[in-house]
């Protein structure tokens, strides 16, 4: 008989919370960073649009792929791969002065951030049927907390330097990777 809540559930919830927090951290500063590098508003609009669309498109395209790979190789290894990829994706804009390089990192980051689909499958695998709705509710709460706190913290850090939120997002993802690894 399955336990009501598997010990892996906190790992999944913390991973998703930190992923969403990291994404939220860069929301208030990405337009300014792109504007600073683009030079004019028309170029800024194009680059920012390309970055936002590419990230979402890659998530959409790679969620089924990561889901299938997690069926084959396991949920935890794929989640860890996604978390590691996100930490690199957040670090690139913090260090780069090139819009094409940042755009490429958004493509790759979107591919790796599709690990939320893996997290959902992981929860379905380890949670007893009668507790599954509560577990998915906690997952939704982690999304909400990440999307509230991320932009708040990112905006505060961005007042000091536009790249600080990217460094913090990379650090959180790196810590998340280490947490999942051990």
MODELLER restraints for C-alpha pairs under 7 A, 6 or more apart:
rsr = mdl.restraints
at = mdl.atoms
rsr.add(forms.Gaussian(group=physical.xy_distance, feature=features.Distance(at['CA:2:A'], at['CA:128:A']), mean=5.70, stdev=0.5))
rsr.add(forms.Gaussian(group=physical.xy_distance, feature=features.Distance(at['CA:3:A'], at['CA:128:A']), mean=6.58, stdev=0.5))
rsr.add(forms.Gaussian(group=physical.xy_distance, feature=features.Distance(at['CA:4:A'], at['CA:127:A']), mean=6.58, stdev=0.5))
rsr.add(forms.Gaussian(group=physical.xy_distance, feature=features.Distance(at['CA:4:A'], at['CA:128:A']), mean=5.60, stdev=0.5))
rsr.add(forms.Gaussian(group=physical.xy_distance, feature=features.Distance(at['CA:4:A'], at['CA:131:A']), mean=6.13, stdev=0.5))
rsr.add(forms.Gaussian(group=physical.xy_distance, feature=features.Distance(at['CA:5:A'], at['CA:127:A']), mean=5.89, stdev=0.5))
rsr.add(forms.Gaussian(group=physical.xy_distance, feature=features.Distance(at['CA:6:A'], at['CA:126:A']), mean=5.97, stdev=0.5))
rsr.add(forms.Gaussian(group=physical.xy_distance, feature=features.Distance(at['CA:6:A'], at['CA:127:A']), mean=6.24, stdev=0.5))
rsr.add(forms.Gaussian(group=physical.xy_distance, feature=features.Distance(at['CA:9:A'], at['CA:123:A']), mean=6.77, stdev=0.5))
rsr.add(forms.Gaussian(group=physical.xy_distance, feature=features.Distance(at['CA:11:A'], at['CA:180:A']), mean=6.71, stdev=0.5))
rsr.add(forms.Gaussian(group=physical.xy_distance, feature=features.Distance(at['CA:12:A'], at['CA:119:A']), mean=6.16, stdev=0.5))
rsr.add(forms.Gaussian(group=physical.xy_distance, feature=features.Distance(at['CA:13:A'], at['CA:139:A']), mean=5.95, stdev=0.5))
rsr.add(forms.Gaussian(group=physical.xy_distance, feature=features.Distance(at['CA:13:A'], at['CA:142:A']), mean=6.55, stdev=0.5))
rsr.add(forms.Gaussian(group=physical.xy_distance, feature=features.Distance(at['CA:15:A'], at['CA:176:A']), mean=6.06, stdev=0.5))
rsr.add(forms.Gaussian(group=physical.xy_distance, feature=features.Distance(at['CA:16:A'], at['CA:116:A']), mean=6.79, stdev=0.5))
rsr.add(forms.Gaussian(group=physical.xy_distance, feature=features.Distance(at['CA:16:A'], at['CA:142:A']), mean=6.70, stdev=0.5))
rsr.add(forms.Gaussian(group=physical.xy_distance, feature=features.Distance(at['CA:17:A'], at['CA:142:A']), mean=4.84, stdev=0.5))
rsr.add(forms.Gaussian(group=physical.xy_distance, feature=features.Distance(at['CA:17:A'], at['CA:143:A']), mean=6.08, stdev=0.5))
rsr.add(forms.Gaussian(group=physical.xy_distance, feature=features.Distance(at['CA:17:A'], at['CA:146:A']), mean=5.50, stdev=0.5))
rsr.add(forms.Gaussian(group=physical.xy_distance, feature=features.Distance(at['CA:18:A'], at['CA:146:A']), mean=6.99, stdev=0.5))
rsr.add(forms.Gaussian(group=physical.xy_distance, feature=features.Distance(at['CA:18:A'], at['CA:172:A']), mean=6.44, stdev=0.5))
rsr.add(forms.Gaussian(group=physical.xy_distance, feature=features.Distance(at['CA:18:A'], at['CA:173:A']), mean=6.63, stdev=0.5))
rsr.add(forms.Gaussian(group=physical.xy_distance, feature=features.Distance(at['CA:18:A'], at['CA:176:A']), mean=6.83, stdev=0.5))
rsr.add(forms.Gaussian(group=physical.xy_distance, feature=features.Distance(at['CA:19:A'], at['CA:173:A']), mean=6.66, stdev=0.5))
rsr.add(forms.Gaussian(group=physical.xy_distance, feature=features.Distance(at['CA:20:A'], at['CA:143:A']), mean=6.15, stdev=0.5))
rsr.add(forms.Gaussian(group=physical.xy_distance, feature=features.Distance(at['CA:20:A'], at['CA:146:A']), mean=4.93, stdev=0.5))
rsr.add(forms.Gaussian(group=physical.xy_distance, feature=features.Distance(at['CA:20:A'], at['CA:147:A']), mean=6.31, stdev=0.5))
rsr.add(forms.Gaussian(group=physical.xy_distance, feature=features.Distance(at['CA:21:A'], at['CA:146:A']), mean=4.06, stdev=0.5))
rsr.add(forms.Gaussian(group=physical.xy_distance, feature=features.Distance(at['CA:21:A'], at['CA:147:A']), mean=6.18, stdev=0.5))
rsr.add(forms.Gaussian(group=physical.xy_distance, feature=features.Distance(at['CA:21:A'], at['CA:149:A']), mean=6.68, stdev=0.5))
rsr.add(forms.Gaussian(group=physical.xy_distance, feature=features.Distance(at['CA:21:A'], at['CA:150:A']), mean=4.53, stdev=0.5))
rsr.add(forms.Gaussian(group=physical.xy_distance, feature=features.Distance(at['CA:22:A'], at['CA:150:A']), mean=6.43, stdev=0.5))
rsr.add(forms.Gaussian(group=physical.xy_distance, feature=features.Distance(at['CA:22:A'], at['CA:169:A']), mean=4.33, stdev=0.5))
rsr.add(forms.Gaussian(group=physical.xy_distance, feature=features.Distance(at['CA:22:A'], at['CA:172:A']), mean=6.93, stdev=0.5))
rsr.add(forms.Gaussian(group=physical.xy_distance, feature=features.Distance(at['CA:24:A'], at['CA:146:A']), mean=6.57, stdev=0.5))
rsr.add(forms.Gaussian(group=physical.xy_distance, feature=features.Distance(at['CA:24:A'], at['CA:147:A']), mean=5.37, stdev=0.5))
rsr.add(forms.Gaussian(group=physical.xy_distance, feature=features.Distance(at['CA:24:A'], at['CA:150:A']), mean=4.00, stdev=0.5))
rsr.add(forms.Gaussian(group=physical.xy_distance, feature=features.Distance(at['CA:24:A'], at['CA:151:A']), mean=4.84, stdev=0.5))
rsr.add(forms.Gaussian(group=physical.xy_distance, feature=features.Distance(at['CA:25:A'], at['CA:150:A']), mean=4.20, stdev=0.5))
rsr.add(forms.Gaussian(group=physical.xy_distance, feature=features.Distance(at['CA:25:A'], at['CA:151:A']), mean=4.86, stdev=0.5))
rsr.add(forms.Gaussian(group=physical.xy_distance, feature=features.Distance(at['CA:25:A'], at['CA:153:A']), mean=6.25, stdev=0.5))
rsr.add(forms.Gaussian(group=physical.xy_distance, feature=features.Distance(at['CA:25:A'], at['CA:154:A']), mean=4.10, stdev=0.5))
rsr.add(forms.Gaussian(group=physical.xy_distance, feature=features.Distance(at['CA:25:A'], at['CA:165:A']), mean=5.55, stdev=0.5))
rsr.add(forms.Gaussian(group=physical.xy_distance, feature=features.Distance(at['CA:25:A'], at['CA:169:A']), mean=6.51, stdev=0.5))
rsr.add(forms.Gaussian(group=physical.xy_distance, feature=features.Distance(at['CA:26:A'], at['CA:151:A']), mean=6.95, stdev=0.5))
rsr.add(forms.Gaussian(group=physical.xy_distance, feature=features.Distance(at['CA:26:A'], at['CA:154:A']), mean=5.94, stdev=0.5))
rsr.add(forms.Gaussian(group=physical.xy_distance, feature=features.Distance(at['CA:26:A'], at['CA:165:A']), mean=5.83, stdev=0.5))
rsr.add(forms.Gaussian(group=physical.xy_distance, feature=features.Distance(at['CA:26:A'], at['CA:166:A']), mean=6.19, stdev=0.5))
rsr.add(forms.Gaussian(group=physical.xy_distance, feature=features.Distance(at['CA:27:A'], at['CA:151:A']), mean=5.93, stdev=0.5))
rsr.add(forms.Gaussian(group=physical.xy_distance, feature=features.Distance(at['CA:28:A'], at['CA:151:A']), mean=5.96, stdev=0.5))
rsr.add(forms.Gaussian(group=physical.xy_distance, feature=features.Distance(at['CA:28:A'], at['CA:154:A']), mean=6.28, stdev=0.5))
rsr.add(forms.Gaussian(group=physical.xy_distance, feature=features.Distance(at['CA:28:A'], at['CA:155:A']), mean=5.54, stdev=0.5))
rsr.add(forms.Gaussian(group=physical.xy_distance, feature=features.Distance(at['CA:29:A'], at['CA:155:A']), mean=6.86, stdev=0.5))
rsr.add(forms.Gaussian(group=physical.xy_distance, feature=features.Distance(at['CA:29:A'], at['CA:158:A']), mean=6.02, stdev=0.5))
rsr.add(forms.Gaussian(group=physical.xy_distance, feature=features.Distance(at['CA:29:A'], at['CA:162:A']), mean=5.81, stdev=0.5))
rsr.add(forms.Gaussian(group=physical.xy_distance, feature=features.Distance(at['CA:31:A'], at['CA:48:A']), mean=6.42, stdev=0.5))
rsr.add(forms.Gaussian(group=physical.xy_distance, feature=features.Distance(at['CA:33:A'], at['CA:162:A']), mean=6.32, stdev=0.5))
rsr.add(forms.Gaussian(group=physical.xy_distance, feature=features.Distance(at['CA:34:A'], at['CA:44:A']), mean=5.93, stdev=0.5))
rsr.add(forms.Gaussian(group=physical.xy_distance, feature=features.Distance(at['CA:34:A'], at['CA:48:A']), mean=6.46, stdev=0.5))
rsr.add(forms.Gaussian(group=physical.xy_distance, feature=features.Distance(at['CA:35:A'], at['CA:41:A']), mean=6.85, stdev=0.5))
rsr.add(forms.Gaussian(group=physical.xy_distance, feature=features.Distance(at['CA:35:A'], at['CA:44:A']), mean=4.93, stdev=0.5))
rsr.add(forms.Gaussian(group=physical.xy_distance, feature=features.Distance(at['CA:37:A'], at['CA:97:A']), mean=6.90, stdev=0.5))
rsr.add(forms.Gaussian(group=physical.xy_distance, feature=features.Distance(at['CA:37:A'], at['CA:99:A']), mean=6.88, stdev=0.5))
rsr.add(forms.Gaussian(group=physical.xy_distance, feature=features.Distance(at['CA:38:A'], at['CA:44:A']), mean=5.21, stdev=0.5))
rsr.add(forms.Gaussian(group=physical.xy_distance, feature=features.Distance(at['CA:51:A'], at['CA:103:A']), mean=5.47, stdev=0.5))
rsr.add(forms.Gaussian(group=physical.xy_distance, feature=features.Distance(at['CA:51:A'], at['CA:106:A']), mean=6.07, stdev=0.5))
rsr.add(forms.Gaussian(group=physical.xy_distance, feature=features.Distance(at['CA:54:A'], at['CA:106:A']), mean=6.58, stdev=0.5))
rsr.add(forms.Gaussian(group=physical.xy_distance, feature=features.Distance(at['CA:54:A'], at['CA:107:A']), mean=5.49, stdev=0.5))
rsr.add(forms.Gaussian(group=physical.xy_distance, feature=features.Distance(at['CA:55:A'], at['CA:106:A']), mean=5.33, stdev=0.5))
rsr.add(forms.Gaussian(group=physical.xy_distance, feature=features.Distance(at['CA:55:A'], at['CA:107:A']), mean=5.43, stdev=0.5))
rsr.add(forms.Gaussian(group=physical.xy_distance, feature=features.Distance(at['CA:55:A'], at['CA:109:A']), mean=6.73, stdev=0.5))
rsr.add(forms.Gaussian(group=physical.xy_distance, feature=features.Distance(at['CA:55:A'], at['CA:110:A']), mean=4.29, stdev=0.5))
rsr.add(forms.Gaussian(group=physical.xy_distance, feature=features.Distance(at['CA:56:A'], at['CA:110:A']), mean=6.27, stdev=0.5))
rsr.add(forms.Gaussian(group=physical.xy_distance, feature=features.Distance(at['CA:58:A'], at['CA:107:A']), mean=6.17, stdev=0.5))
rsr.add(forms.Gaussian(group=physical.xy_distance, feature=features.Distance(at['CA:58:A'], at['CA:110:A']), mean=4.75, stdev=0.5))
rsr.add(forms.Gaussian(group=physical.xy_distance, feature=features.Distance(at['CA:58:A'], at['CA:111:A']), mean=4.99, stdev=0.5))
rsr.add(forms.Gaussian(group=physical.xy_distance, feature=features.Distance(at['CA:59:A'], at['CA:110:A']), mean=4.81, stdev=0.5))
rsr.add(forms.Gaussian(group=physical.xy_distance, feature=features.Distance(at['CA:59:A'], at['CA:111:A']), mean=5.38, stdev=0.5))
rsr.add(forms.Gaussian(group=physical.xy_distance, feature=features.Distance(at['CA:59:A'], at['CA:113:A']), mean=6.37, stdev=0.5))
rsr.add(forms.Gaussian(group=physical.xy_distance, feature=features.Distance(at['CA:59:A'], at['CA:114:A']), mean=4.81, stdev=0.5))
rsr.add(forms.Gaussian(group=physical.xy_distance, feature=features.Distance(at['CA:62:A'], at['CA:111:A']), mean=5.51, stdev=0.5))
rsr.add(forms.Gaussian(group=physical.xy_distance, feature=features.Distance(at['CA:62:A'], at['CA:114:A']), mean=6.14, stdev=0.5))
rsr.add(forms.Gaussian(group=physical.xy_distance, feature=features.Distance(at['CA:63:A'], at['CA:114:A']), mean=4.74, stdev=0.5))
rsr.add(forms.Gaussian(group=physical.xy_distance, feature=features.Distance(at['CA:63:A'], at['CA:115:A']), mean=6.86, stdev=0.5))
rsr.add(forms.Gaussian(group=physical.xy_distance, feature=features.Distance(at['CA:63:A'], at['CA:117:A']), mean=5.88, stdev=0.5))
rsr.add(forms.Gaussian(group=physical.xy_distance, feature=features.Distance(at['CA:66:A'], at['CA:115:A']), mean=6.77, stdev=0.5))
rsr.add(forms.Gaussian(group=physical.xy_distance, feature=features.Distance(at['CA:66:A'], at['CA:118:A']), mean=6.75, stdev=0.5))
rsr.add(forms.Gaussian(group=physical.xy_distance, feature=features.Distance(at['CA:67:A'], at['CA:117:A']), mean=6.33, stdev=0.5))
rsr.add(forms.Gaussian(group=physical.xy_distance, feature=features.Distance(at['CA:67:A'], at['CA:118:A']), mean=5.44, stdev=0.5))
rsr.add(forms.Gaussian(group=physical.xy_distance, feature=features.Distance(at['CA:70:A'], at['CA:78:A']), mean=5.78, stdev=0.5))
rsr.add(forms.Gaussian(group=physical.xy_distance, feature=features.Distance(at['CA:70:A'], at['CA:118:A']), mean=6.65, stdev=0.5))
rsr.add(forms.Gaussian(group=physical.xy_distance, feature=features.Distance(at['CA:75:A'], at['CA:118:A']), mean=6.16, stdev=0.5))
rsr.add(forms.Gaussian(group=physical.xy_distance, feature=features.Distance(at['CA:75:A'], at['CA:122:A']), mean=5.96, stdev=0.5))
rsr.add(forms.Gaussian(group=physical.xy_distance, feature=features.Distance(at['CA:79:A'], at['CA:115:A']), mean=5.69, stdev=0.5))
rsr.add(forms.Gaussian(group=physical.xy_distance, feature=features.Distance(at['CA:79:A'], at['CA:118:A']), mean=6.63, stdev=0.5))
rsr.add(forms.Gaussian(group=physical.xy_distance, feature=features.Distance(at['CA:80:A'], at['CA:177:A']), mean=5.93, stdev=0.5))
rsr.add(forms.Gaussian(group=physical.xy_distance, feature=features.Distance(at['CA:80:A'], at['CA:180:A']), mean=6.57, stdev=0.5))
rsr.add(forms.Gaussian(group=physical.xy_distance, feature=features.Distance(at['CA:82:A'], at['CA:112:A']), mean=4.37, stdev=0.5))
rsr.add(forms.Gaussian(group=physical.xy_distance, feature=features.Distance(at['CA:82:A'], at['CA:113:A']), mean=5.95, stdev=0.5))
rsr.add(forms.Gaussian(group=physical.xy_distance, feature=features.Distance(at['CA:82:A'], at['CA:115:A']), mean=5.72, stdev=0.5))
rsr.add(forms.Gaussian(group=physical.xy_distance, feature=features.Distance(at['CA:83:A'], at['CA:173:A']), mean=6.00, stdev=0.5))
rsr.add(forms.Gaussian(group=physical.xy_distance, feature=features.Distance(at['CA:83:A'], at['CA:177:A']), mean=5.74, stdev=0.5))
rsr.add(forms.Gaussian(group=physical.xy_distance, feature=features.Distance(at['CA:84:A'], at['CA:173:A']), mean=6.85, stdev=0.5))
rsr.add(forms.Gaussian(group=physical.xy_distance, feature=features.Distance(at['CA:84:A'], at['CA:174:A']), mean=6.59, stdev=0.5))
rsr.add(forms.Gaussian(group=physical.xy_distance, feature=features.Distance(at['CA:84:A'], at['CA:177:A']), mean=5.95, stdev=0.5))
rsr.add(forms.Gaussian(group=physical.xy_distance, feature=features.Distance(at['CA:85:A'], at['CA:109:A']), mean=6.45, stdev=0.5))
rsr.add(forms.Gaussian(group=physical.xy_distance, feature=features.Distance(at['CA:85:A'], at['CA:112:A']), mean=5.65, stdev=0.5))
rsr.add(forms.Gaussian(group=physical.xy_distance, feature=features.Distance(at['CA:86:A'], at['CA:109:A']), mean=5.47, stdev=0.5))
rsr.add(forms.Gaussian(group=physical.xy_distance, feature=features.Distance(at['CA:86:A'], at['CA:112:A']), mean=6.19, stdev=0.5))
rsr.add(forms.Gaussian(group=physical.xy_distance, feature=features.Distance(at['CA:86:A'], at['CA:113:A']), mean=6.52, stdev=0.5))
rsr.add(forms.Gaussian(group=physical.xy_distance, feature=features.Distance(at['CA:86:A'], at['CA:173:A']), mean=6.52, stdev=0.5))
rsr.add(forms.Gaussian(group=physical.xy_distance, feature=features.Distance(at['CA:87:A'], at['CA:170:A']), mean=4.37, stdev=0.5))
rsr.add(forms.Gaussian(group=physical.xy_distance, feature=features.Distance(at['CA:87:A'], at['CA:173:A']), mean=4.82, stdev=0.5))
rsr.add(forms.Gaussian(group=physical.xy_distance, feature=features.Distance(at['CA:87:A'], at['CA:174:A']), mean=5.64, stdev=0.5))
rsr.add(forms.Gaussian(group=physical.xy_distance, feature=features.Distance(at['CA:88:A'], at['CA:170:A']), mean=6.72, stdev=0.5))
rsr.add(forms.Gaussian(group=physical.xy_distance, feature=features.Distance(at['CA:89:A'], at['CA:105:A']), mean=5.14, stdev=0.5))
rsr.add(forms.Gaussian(group=physical.xy_distance, feature=features.Distance(at['CA:89:A'], at['CA:106:A']), mean=6.63, stdev=0.5))
rsr.add(forms.Gaussian(group=physical.xy_distance, feature=features.Distance(at['CA:89:A'], at['CA:108:A']), mean=6.97, stdev=0.5))
rsr.add(forms.Gaussian(group=physical.xy_distance, feature=features.Distance(at['CA:89:A'], at['CA:109:A']), mean=5.16, stdev=0.5))
rsr.add(forms.Gaussian(group=physical.xy_distance, feature=features.Distance(at['CA:90:A'], at['CA:166:A']), mean=5.37, stdev=0.5))
rsr.add(forms.Gaussian(group=physical.xy_distance, feature=features.Distance(at['CA:90:A'], at['CA:167:A']), mean=7.00, stdev=0.5))
rsr.add(forms.Gaussian(group=physical.xy_distance, feature=features.Distance(at['CA:90:A'], at['CA:169:A']), mean=6.09, stdev=0.5))
rsr.add(forms.Gaussian(group=physical.xy_distance, feature=features.Distance(at['CA:90:A'], at['CA:170:A']), mean=4.95, stdev=0.5))
rsr.add(forms.Gaussian(group=physical.xy_distance, feature=features.Distance(at['CA:91:A'], at['CA:166:A']), mean=6.20, stdev=0.5))
rsr.add(forms.Gaussian(group=physical.xy_distance, feature=features.Distance(at['CA:91:A'], at['CA:167:A']), mean=6.10, stdev=0.5))
rsr.add(forms.Gaussian(group=physical.xy_distance, feature=features.Distance(at['CA:91:A'], at['CA:170:A']), mean=5.40, stdev=0.5))
rsr.add(forms.Gaussian(group=physical.xy_distance, feature=features.Distance(at['CA:92:A'], at['CA:102:A']), mean=6.42, stdev=0.5))
rsr.add(forms.Gaussian(group=physical.xy_distance, feature=features.Distance(at['CA:92:A'], at['CA:105:A']), mean=6.56, stdev=0.5))
rsr.add(forms.Gaussian(group=physical.xy_distance, feature=features.Distance(at['CA:93:A'], at['CA:102:A']), mean=5.42, stdev=0.5))
rsr.add(forms.Gaussian(group=physical.xy_distance, feature=features.Distance(at['CA:93:A'], at['CA:166:A']), mean=6.80, stdev=0.5))
rsr.add(forms.Gaussian(group=physical.xy_distance, feature=features.Distance(at['CA:94:A'], at['CA:163:A']), mean=4.98, stdev=0.5))
rsr.add(forms.Gaussian(group=physical.xy_distance, feature=features.Distance(at['CA:94:A'], at['CA:166:A']), mean=5.29, stdev=0.5))
rsr.add(forms.Gaussian(group=physical.xy_distance, feature=features.Distance(at['CA:94:A'], at['CA:167:A']), mean=6.00, stdev=0.5))
rsr.add(forms.Gaussian(group=physical.xy_distance, feature=features.Distance(at['CA:96:A'], at['CA:102:A']), mean=6.92, stdev=0.5))
rsr.add(forms.Gaussian(group=physical.xy_distance, feature=features.Distance(at['CA:124:A'], at['CA:132:A']), mean=6.68, stdev=0.5))
rsr.add(forms.Gaussian(group=physical.xy_distance, feature=features.Distance(at['CA:154:A'], at['CA:165:A']), mean=5.10, stdev=0.5))
rsr.add(forms.Gaussian(group=physical.xy_distance, feature=features.Distance(at['CA:157:A'], at['CA:164:A']), mean=5.92, stdev=0.5))
rsr.add(forms.Gaussian(group=physical.xy_distance, feature=features.Distance(at['CA:157:A'], at['CA:165:A']), mean=5.93, stdev=0.5))
rsr.add(forms.Gaussian(group=physical.xy_distance, feature=features.Distance(at['CA:158:A'], at['CA:164:A']), mean=6.34, stdev=0.5))
rsr.add(forms.Gaussian(group=physical.xy_distance, feature=features.Distance(at['CA:158:A'], at['CA:165:A']), mean=6.34, stdev=0.5))
